[in-house]
């Protein structure tokens, strides 16, 4: 029932309610019209994708290189935060707490930060368990931009039970590109299932920086023993996909769907993996399950939905999805090509409008040639003339180098009753493609219409063993020239359509072979009677 309701809503949205939203009556005249009613969806989608892509790009780079992210791996170029470590000579003699404290305070008050740093450094090394001096060393190290020393001290505090220090250590390790420290801090909590999603992201990124995605997956699997998590299953799917383990990635996504239900994002990823395996029907099933939750902003979802519907030959669903993308203004060049193929027979005027939109938007030859062909087929001579005249003089795309351009020029000239121009254009097309029988057939039909027997006779000279489409044109030409014997000769060849058989019967009749003509006509009549009888039989068998 839910799917039925969604179908009704989609039908109203894409059909009956369009005038209420200011759409044109004919949807193909309103590309991009839906986006006006979804203000902000494109910006939100862009922001979401940028956030996701930034994380994914960094992780993927780490996986590809197998290197860490430390400055030593950056071609010797130190980052802006880097300052060489201070060379420290410890103070000689034994440690005395009051003396060291007094010296530290004195150096601070006199702004001798290096000496204060030396005092704190010496105190820490002579009293490694003294937290107070470690905190002082952190403070003075920060003033002197000794960030690596600062990180070492925060790490020690974190390892020795300071939970606040652990968070600071992770933050600083990320800024200093020390993924090894991040892993050391977060992996134990990850494996016992107590790590939050924000820190999980840092941990996964760190494993990527170390080139160890397998260890990230191992930590995720350990955490999943304690609790199920939509976030962790999604991260596992991503990591295993990057590692080339398609089955594991698919299993993680499908488990997430079973536990938490289908969402457009998860269904999209699941369908992409199934498509990689060539399982288009199952991929379409995954997409259908998430369709009720998909919004106008889920453009990637609708792109794949349209492709899958096309692949499984569900052209009705493919048309609805492609129309949605077209009306959103989000259709890419392949969407428009499919939309043309889906509409060119049932709605040729829509196909022409879509082809022209593709030509305006993408400026690639396929849409130009689709446009001129559809315009010519529909005898829209004004549109065809406009398309042809719009080509720049220098023709940067080389459109005039294709026979299809000159065929369109010839058809335009024919429509404008300019026979000399049409003949010249057909000659130009044949000069480019001498063996193209379709061009030859068009030229013959033009000469037949003009009753130009001289040129027809010239075309009939030579090899008469022509393909079927050209042979039919030649037969008609022979009949126009009142040469029934030539038509009879040309009729040889296998024919199976009723029209072709009846055409042969006419030729036989013209050659005084009335018996043969009668037999062919009887053959057609018997075939038609059998088809009618079978149609009645099939209709009666239906429930």
C-alpha positions as CSV (number, residue, x, y, z in Angstrom):
1,X,0.0,0.0,0.0
2,X,2.9,2.4,0.8
3,X,4.5,1.8,-2.6
4,X,1.1,2.4,-4.2
5,X,0.7,5.6,-2.4
6,X,4.2,6.7,-3.3
7,X,3.4,5.9,-7.0
8,X,0.3,8.0,-6.9
9,X,2.2,10.9,-5.3
10,X,5.0,10.6,-7.9
11,X,2.4,10.5,-10.7
12,X,0.7,13.6,-9.4
13,X,4.0,15.3,-8.9
14,X,5.3,14.6,-12.4
15,X,1.9,14.9,-14.1
16,X,-1.3,16.4,-12.8
17,X,0.1,18.8,-10.3
18,X,2.7,20.4,-12.6
19,X,0.4,23.3,-13.6
20,X,-0.1,24.1,-9.9
21,X,3.7,24.6,-9.5
22,X,3.9,26.7,-12.6
23,X,5.1,23.9,-14.9
24,X,4.3,23.9,-18.6
25,X,1.6,21.5,-19.7
26,X,4.2,19.6,-21.6
27,X,6.8,18.4,-19.1
28,X,9.6,18.3,-21.7
29,X,9.3,22.1,-22.1
30,X,10.2,22.7,-18.4
31,X,13.7,21.3,-17.7
32,X,14.8,22.2,-14.2
33,X,11.3,23.2,-13.1
34,X,11.3,20.9,-10.0
35,X,14.4,22.5,-8.5
36,X,12.4,25.7,-7.9
37,X,10.3,23.8,-5.4
38,X,13.2,22.3,-3.6
39,X,15.2,25.4,-2.8
40,X,18.3,24.7,-0.9
41,X,18.5,20.9,-1.6
42,X,21.4,21.4,-4.0
43,X,23.4,23.4,-1.5
44,X,22.7,20.9,1.3
45,X,23.7,18.0,-0.9
46,X,26.9,19.7,-2.0
47,X,27.9,20.5,1.6
48,X,27.2,16.9,2.7
49,X,29.2,15.5,-0.1
50,X,32.1,17.8,0.5
51,X,32.2,16.8,4.1
52,X,32.1,13.1,3.2
53,X,34.5,13.4,0.3
54,X,37.1,15.2,2.4
55,X,37.3,12.3,4.9
56,X,37.1,9.7,2.1
57,X,39.8,11.4,0.0
58,X,42.2,11.5,2.9
59,X,41.6,7.9,3.9
60,X,41.9,6.7,0.3
61,X,45.2,8.6,-0.2
62,X,46.6,6.9,2.9
63,X,45.5,3.5,1.6
64,X,47.0,4.0,-1.8
65,X,50.4,5.2,-0.6
66,X,50.7,3.0,2.4
67,X,52.6,5.8,4.1
68,X,51.9,7.8,7.3
69,X,51.0,11.5,7.2
70,X,54.1,12.8,9.1
71,X,56.1,15.7,7.6
72,X,58.9,13.3,6.8
73,X,56.7,11.8,4.1
74,X,56.0,15.2,2.4
75,X,59.1,15.4,0.2
76,X,61.2,17.1,2.9
77,X,58.9,20.1,3.1
78,X,58.2,20.8,6.8
79,X,54.7,22.0,7.7
80,X,54.3,25.5,9.0
81,X,53.9,24.4,12.6
82,X,57.3,22.6,12.7
83,X,60.1,24.0,14.8
84,X,63.3,22.1,15.3
85,X,63.5,20.5,18.8
86,X,65.6,22.4,21.3
87,X,68.9,20.8,22.2
88,X,68.8,20.6,26.0
89,X,71.7,19.9,28.4
90,X,70.3,18.8,31.7
91,X,71.4,20.6,34.8
92,X,74.1,18.6,36.6
93,X,73.8,17.3,40.1
94,X,71.0,15.9,42.2
95,X,67.4,17.0,42.0
96,X,66.1,19.3,44.8
97,X,62.5,20.1,44.7
98,X,62.6,23.6,46.3
99,X,65.7,24.6,44.4
100,X,64.2,23.6,41.0
101,X,60.9,25.2,41.8
102,X,62.6,28.5,42.8
103,X,64.8,28.4,39.6
104,X,61.8,27.7,37.4
105,X,59.8,30.7,38.9
106,X,62.8,33.0,38.6
107,X,63.4,32.1,34.9
108,X,59.7,32.6,34.1
109,X,59.6,36.0,35.8
110,X,62.7,37.1,33.9
111,X,61.3,35.8,30.6
112,X,64.1,33.3,30.2
113,X,61.9,30.7,28.6
114,X,64.6,28.5,27.3
115,X,66.2,28.2,30.8
116,X,62.7,27.5,32.3
117,X,62.3,24.8,29.6
118,X,65.7,23.4,30.6
119,X,64.7,23.3,34.3
120,X,61.4,21.5,33.6
121,X,62.9,19.1,31.1
122,X,65.6,18.1,33.6
123,X,63.1,17.8,36.4
124,X,60.9,15.4,34.3
125,X,63.9,13.3,33.3
126,X,65.1,13.0,36.9
127,X,61.6,12.5,38.3
128,X,59.6,10.7,35.5
129,X,56.6,10.0,37.8
130,X,56.1,13.7,38.8
131,X,52.9,14.9,37.0
132,X,53.4,18.5,38.2
133,X,56.7,18.9,36.4
134,X,55.2,17.3,33.2
135,X,52.4,19.8,33.3
136,X,55.0,22.7,33.6
137,X,57.0,21.2,30.7
138,X,53.8,21.2,28.6
139,X,53.2,24.8,29.4
140,X,56.6,26.1,28.6
141,X,56.9,23.8,25.5
142,X,53.7,25.4,24.2
143,X,55.2,28.9,24.6
144,X,58.4,27.8,22.7
145,X,56.4,26.0,19.9
146,X,57.9,22.7,20.9
147,X,54.8,20.8,19.9
148,X,56.4,17.4,19.7
149,X,57.6,17.7,23.3
150,X,54.2,18.9,24.3
151,X,52.6,15.9,22.6
152,X,55.0,13.5,24.4
153,X,54.0,14.8,27.8
154,X,50.3,14.8,27.0
155,X,50.7,11.2,25.8
156,X,52.4,10.2,29.1
157,X,49.6,11.7,31.1
158,X,47.0,9.9,29.0
159,X,48.7,6.6,29.3
160,X,48.8,7.0,33.1
161,X,45.0,7.5,33.5
162,X,44.3,11.1,32.8
163,X,41.1,10.9,30.6
164,X,41.1,14.7,29.8
165,X,44.7,14.3,28.6
166,X,43.7,11.5,26.3
167,X,41.3,13.8,24.4
168,X,44.0,16.5,24.1
169,X,46.5,14.0,23.0
170,X,44.3,12.7,20.2
171,X,43.5,16.3,19.0
172,X,47.2,17.2,19.0
173,X,48.3,14.0,17.4
174,X,45.8,14.7,14.6
175,X,47.2,18.2,14.1
176,X,50.8,16.9,14.1
177,X,50.0,14.0,11.7
178,X,50.9,11.3,14.2
179,X,48.4,8.5,13.4
180,X,50.4,6.0,15.5
181,X,49.6,8.0,18.6
182,X,45.9,8.2,17.7
183,X,45.7,4.5,17.3
184,X,47.5,3.9,20.6
185,X,45.0,6.2,22.4
186,X,41.8,5.0,20.8
187,X,42.1,1.4,19.8
188,X,41.6,-0.1,23.3
189,X,38.3,1.8,23.8
190,X,37.3,0.9,20.2
191,X,37.8,-2.8,20.8
192,X,35.7,-2.9,24.0
193,X,32.9,-1.0,22.4
194,X,33.1,2.3,24.3
195,X,34.4,4.6,21.6
196,X,32.0,7.3,20.3
197,X,31.4,7.9,16.6
198,X,33.6,11.0,16.4
199,X,36.6,9.3,17.8
200,X,35.9,6.2,15.6
201,X,36.3,8.5,12.6
202,X,39.6,9.8,13.9
203,X,40.8,6.2,14.5
204,X,39.8,5.0,11.1
205,X,41.5,8.0,9.5
206,X,44.6,7.2,11.5
207,X,44.7,3.6,10.4
208,X,44.3,4.9,6.8
209,X,47.3,7.1,7.4
210,X,49.3,4.1,8.5
211,X,48.1,2.0,5.6
212,X,46.5,-0.5,7.9
213,X,42.8,-0.7,7.0
214,X,42.7,-4.3,8.0
215,X,43.4,-3.3,11.6
216,X,40.6,-0.8,11.4
217,X,38.2,-3.6,10.3
218,X,39.5,-5.8,13.1
219,X,38.7,-3.1,15.7
220,X,35.2,-2.6,14.2
221,X,34.5,-6.4,14.3
222,X,35.6,-6.5,17.9
223,X,33.3,-3.5,18.7
224,X,30.4,-5.1,16.9
225,X,30.5,-8.1,19.4
226,X,29.5,-5.6,22.1
227,X,26.9,-3.6,20.3
228,X,25.4,-3.2,16.8
229,X,25.9,0.1,15.2
230,X,24.6,1.6,11.9
231,X,27.7,3.9,11.8
232,X,30.2,1.0,12.3
233,X,28.5,-1.2,9.7
234,X,28.7,1.6,7.2
235,X,32.4,2.2,8.0
236,X,33.1,-1.5,7.7
237,X,31.4,-1.5,4.3
238,X,33.5,1.4,3.1
239,X,36.8,0.0,4.4
240,X,36.3,-3.5,3.0
241,X,35.3,-2.0,-0.3
242,X,38.5,0.0,-0.4
243,X,40.4,-3.2,0.3
244,X,38.7,-5.0,-2.6
245,X,36.5,-7.3,-0.4
246,X,33.3,-6.7,-2.2
247,X,31.4,-9.6,-0.6
248,X,32.3,-8.4,2.9
249,X,31.3,-4.8,2.1
250,X,27.9,-6.0,0.7
251,X,27.3,-8.2,3.7
252,X,27.9,-5.2,6.0
253,X,25.4,-3.0,4.1
254,X,22.8,-5.8,4.0
255,X,23.1,-6.4,7.7
256,X,22.6,-2.7,8.3
257,X,19.5,-2.7,6.2
258,X,18.1,-5.8,8.1
259,X,18.6,-4.1,11.5
260,X,18.0,-0.5,10.8
261,X,15.9,-0.5,7.7
262,X,16.7,0.8,4.2
263,X,17.8,4.3,3.5
264,X,18.6,6.0,0.2
265,X,22.3,6.2,1.0
266,X,22.7,2.6,2.1
267,X,20.5,1.3,-0.8
268,X,22.6,3.3,-3.3
269,X,25.8,1.7,-2.0
270,X,24.3,-1.7,-1.8
271,X,22.9,-1.4,-5.4
272,X,26.3,-0.2,-6.7
273,X,28.0,-3.3,-5.3
274,X,25.4,-5.6,-6.7
275,X,25.7,-3.9,-10.1
276,X,29.5,-4.6,-10.0
277,X,28.6,-8.3,-9.7
278,X,26.1,-7.9,-12.6
279,X,23.1,-8.6,-10.4
280,X,20.8,-5.9,-11.7
281,X,17.4,-7.3,-10.6
282,X,18.6,-7.6,-6.9
283,X,20.2,-4.2,-7.1
284,X,16.8,-2.8,-8.3
285,X,15.1,-4.6,-5.4
286,X,17.4,-2.8,-2.9
287,X,16.6,0.5,-4.5
288,X,12.9,0.0,-4.5
289,X,12.9,-0.7,-0.8
290,X,14.4,2.7,-0.2
291,X,12.4,4.6,-2.8
292,X,9.6,5.8,-0.3
293,X,12.3,7.6,1.7
294,X,14.1,9.1,-1.2
295,X,13.7,12.9,-1.6
296,X,14.3,15.3,-4.4
297,X,17.7,15.9,-3.0
298,X,18.8,12.3,-3.4
299,X,20.0,12.9,-6.9
300,X,22.6,10.1,-7.0
301,X,19.9,7.7,-5.9
302,X,17.6,8.7,-8.8
303,X,20.5,8.5,-11.3
304,X,21.2,4.8,-10.4
305,X,17.5,4.1,-10.1
306,X,17.0,5.2,-13.7
307,X,20.0,3.2,-14.9
308,X,18.9,0.0,-13.2
309,X,15.3,0.3,-14.5
310,X,16.8,0.7,-18.0
311,X,19.1,-2.3,-17.6
312,X,16.2,-4.6,-16.5
313,X,14.0,-3.2,-19.4
314,X,11.4,-1.7,-17.0
315,X,11.0,1.3,-19.3
316,X,8.0,2.7,-17.5
317,X,10.0,3.1,-14.3
318,X,13.1,4.3,-16.2
319,X,11.0,7.0,-17.9
320,X,9.6,8.2,-14.6
321,X,13.0,8.4,-13.0
322,X,14.6,10.1,-16.0
323,X,11.8,12.6,-16.1
324,X,12.3,13.4,-12.4
325,X,16.0,14.1,-13.0
326,X,15.2,16.2,-16.1
327,X,12.7,18.3,-14.1
328,X,15.2,18.7,-11.3
329,X,17.7,20.0,-13.8
330,X,20.1,17.2,-12.6
331,X,20.0,15.0,-15.7
332,X,23.5,14.2,-17.1
333,X,24.2,13.5,-20.8
334,X,23.5,9.8,-20.4
335,X,20.2,10.5,-18.7
336,X,19.2,12.7,-21.6
337,X,20.3,10.0,-24.2
338,X,18.1,7.4,-22.4
339,X,15.2,9.8,-22.2
340,X,15.4,10.4,-25.9
341,X,15.3,6.7,-26.6
342,X,12.4,6.2,-24.2
343,X,10.3,9.0,-25.8
344,X,11.2,9.0,-29.5
345,X,8.5,6.6,-30.5
346,X,5.6,7.5,-28.2
347,X,6.4,11.2,-27.8
348,X,8.6,12.3,-30.7
349,X,8.0,16.0,-29.8
350,X,9.4,15.4,-26.3
351,X,12.4,13.6,-27.7
352,X,13.2,16.6,-30.0
353,X,12.9,19.0,-27.1
354,X,15.2,16.9,-24.9
355,X,17.7,16.5,-27.7
356,X,17.8,20.3,-28.1
357,X,18.2,20.8,-24.4
358,X,21.1,18.3,-24.4
359,X,22.7,20.2,-27.3
360,X,22.3,23.5,-25.5
361,X,23.6,22.2,-22.2
362,X,26.5,19.8,-23.2
363,X,27.4,20.9,-26.8
364,X,28.4,17.4,-27.9
365,X,27.7,16.1,-31.4
366,X,25.3,13.2,-30.4
367,X,22.7,15.7,-29.3
368,X,23.1,17.9,-32.4
369,X,22.6,14.9,-34.7
370,X,19.7,13.6,-32.6
371,X,18.1,17.0,-32.8
372,X,18.4,17.4,-36.6
373,X,17.2,13.9,-37.2
374,X,14.2,14.2,-35.0
375,X,13.3,17.7,-36.5
376,X,13.6,16.3,-40.0
377,X,11.5,13.3,-39.2
378,X,8.8,15.5,-37.7
379,X,9.0,18.0,-40.6
380,X,9.8,20.9,-38.3
381,X,11.7,22.7,-41.0
382,X,11.9,25.9,-39.0
383,X,13.6,24.2,-36.1
384,X,15.9,22.2,-38.4
385,X,16.9,25.4,-40.2
386,X,17.7,27.1,-37.0
387,X,19.8,24.2,-35.7
388,X,21.8,24.0,-39.0
389,X,22.4,27.8,-39.2
390,X,23.6,28.0,-35.6
391,X,26.8,26.1,-36.4
392,X,29.7,28.6,-36.3
393,X,31.6,29.3,-39.5
394,X,34.7,27.7,-38.2
395,X,32.7,24.6,-37.1
396,X,34.9,23.8,-34.0
397,X,33.2,20.4,-33.5
398,X,33.6,19.4,-37.1
399,X,29.9,18.8,-37.6
400,X,29.9,19.4,-41.3
401,X,32.4,16.6,-41.7
402,X,29.6,14.0,-41.0
403,X,27.3,12.7,-43.7
404,X,24.4,13.2,-41.3
405,X,24.8,16.9,-41.5
406,X,24.4,16.9,-45.3
407,X,21.5,14.5,-45.2
408,X,19.7,16.9,-42.8
409,X,20.5,19.8,-45.2
410,X,19.1,17.7,-48.1
411,X,16.0,16.9,-46.2
412,X,15.5,20.6,-45.3
413,X,16.0,21.6,-48.9
414,X,13.4,18.9,-50.0
415,X,10.9,20.2,-47.4
416,X,11.5,23.7,-48.8
417,X,11.0,22.4,-52.4
418,X,14.5,23.3,-53.3
419,X,15.4,20.1,-55.4
420,X,18.7,21.4,-56.8
421,X,20.0,22.1,-53.3
422,X,18.7,18.8,-52.0
423,X,20.5,16.9,-54.8
424,X,23.8,18.8,-54.1
425,X,23.6,17.9,-50.4
426,X,22.9,14.2,-51.1
427,X,25.9,14.2,-53.5
428,X,28.0,15.7,-50.7
429,X,26.9,13.0,-48.3
430,X,27.5,10.3,-50.8
431,X,31.0,11.7,-51.5
432,X,31.7,11.3,-47.8
433,X,30.2,7.8,-47.5
434,X,29.9,6.2,-51.0
435,X,28.7,2.9,-49.8
436,X,25.9,4.1,-47.6
437,X,22.7,2.5,-49.0
438,X,20.5,4.6,-46.8
439,X,21.7,7.8,-48.5
440,X,21.4,6.2,-51.9
441,X,17.8,5.1,-51.1
442,X,16.9,8.7,-50.0
443,X,18.4,10.1,-53.2
444,X,16.4,7.6,-55.3
445,X,13.2,8.4,-53.6
446,X,13.9,12.1,-54.2
447,X,14.5,11.4,-57.9
448,X,11.3,9.3,-58.0
449,X,9.3,12.2,-56.6
450,X,10.9,14.5,-59.2
451,X,10.3,11.9,-62.0
452,X,13.9,12.5,-63.0
453,X,14.3,9.4,-65.2
454,X,17.7,10.5,-66.5
455,X,19.4,10.4,-63.1
456,X,17.4,7.3,-62.1
457,X,18.7,5.4,-65.1
458,X,22.3,6.5,-64.2
459,X,21.8,5.1,-60.7
460,X,20.4,1.8,-62.1
461,X,23.6,1.1,-64.0
462,X,26.0,-1.2,-62.3
463,X,25.7,-3.9,-59.7
464,X,22.1,-4.6,-59.0
465,X,22.7,-7.0,-56.1
466,X,21.6,-4.4,-53.6
467,X,20.5,-4.6,-49.9
468,X,16.8,-4.8,-49.2
469,X,16.2,-1.1,-48.4
470,X,18.0,0.0,-51.6
471,X,16.4,-2.7,-53.7
472,X,12.9,-1.5,-52.8
473,X,13.7,2.0,-53.8
474,X,15.2,0.7,-57.1
475,X,12.1,-1.4,-57.8
476,X,9.9,1.7,-57.3
477,X,12.2,3.6,-59.6
478,X,11.9,0.9,-62.3
479,X,8.1,1.1,-62.0
480,X,8.1,4.9,-62.3
481,X,10.1,4.5,-65.5
482,X,7.7,1.9,-66.8
483,X,10.3,-0.9,-66.8
484,X,8.4,-3.8,-65.4
485,X,11.0,-6.4,-66.5
486,X,13.7,-4.6,-64.5
487,X,11.4,-4.4,-61.5
488,X,10.8,-8.1,-61.9
489,X,14.5,-8.8,-62.0
490,X,15.1,-6.7,-58.9
491,X,12.4,-8.4,-56.9
492,X,14.6,-11.5,-56.3
493,X,15.5,-11.9,-52.7
494,X,13.9,-13.1,-49.6
495,X,10.9,-11.1,-48.4
496,X,8.7,-11.9,-45.4
497,X,6.5,-8.8,-44.8
498,X,3.0,-8.7,-46.3
499,X,3.7,-5.4,-47.9
500,X,6.8,-6.7,-49.7
501,X,4.9,-9.8,-50.9
502,X,2.0,-7.7,-52.3
503,X,4.6,-5.5,-54.0
504,X,6.0,-8.6,-55.7
505,X,2.5,-9.6,-56.7
506,X,2.0,-6.2,-58.4
507,X,5.3,-6.6,-60.3
508,X,4.3,-10.1,-61.5
509,X,1.0,-8.8,-62.6
510,X,2.7,-6.0,-64.5
511,X,4.8,-8.7,-66.3
512,X,1.6,-10.6,-67.3
513,X,2.4,-13.4,-64.7
514,X,-1.1,-13.3,-63.2
515,X,-1.0,-16.8,-61.8
516,X,2.1,-16.0,-59.7
517,X,0.6,-12.8,-58.6
518,X,-2.6,-14.6,-57.5
519,X,-0.5,-17.1,-55.5
520,X,1.4,-14.4,-53.6
521,X,-1.8,-12.5,-52.8
522,X,-3.4,-15.8,-51.6
523,X,-0.3,-16.4,-49.4
524,X,-0.8,-13.0,-47.7
525,X,-4.5,-13.6,-47.2
526,X,-4.0,-17.1,-45.6
527,X,-1.3,-15.6,-43.3
528,X,-3.6,-12.8,-42.2
529,X,-6.5,-15.3,-41.6
530,X,-4.2,-17.5,-39.4
531,X,-3.1,-14.5,-37.3
532,X,-6.7,-13.4,-36.7
533,X,-7.7,-16.9,-35.7
534,X,-4.7,-17.2,-33.3
535,X,-5.5,-13.8,-31.8
536,X,-9.1,-14.9,-31.1
537,X,-7.8,-18.1,-29.6
538,X,-5.3,-16.3,-27.3
539,X,-8.0,-13.8,-26.2
540,X,-10.4,-16.5,-25.3
541,X,-7.8,-18.3,-23.2
542,X,-7.3,-15.3,-20.9
543,X,-9.0,-15.4,-17.5
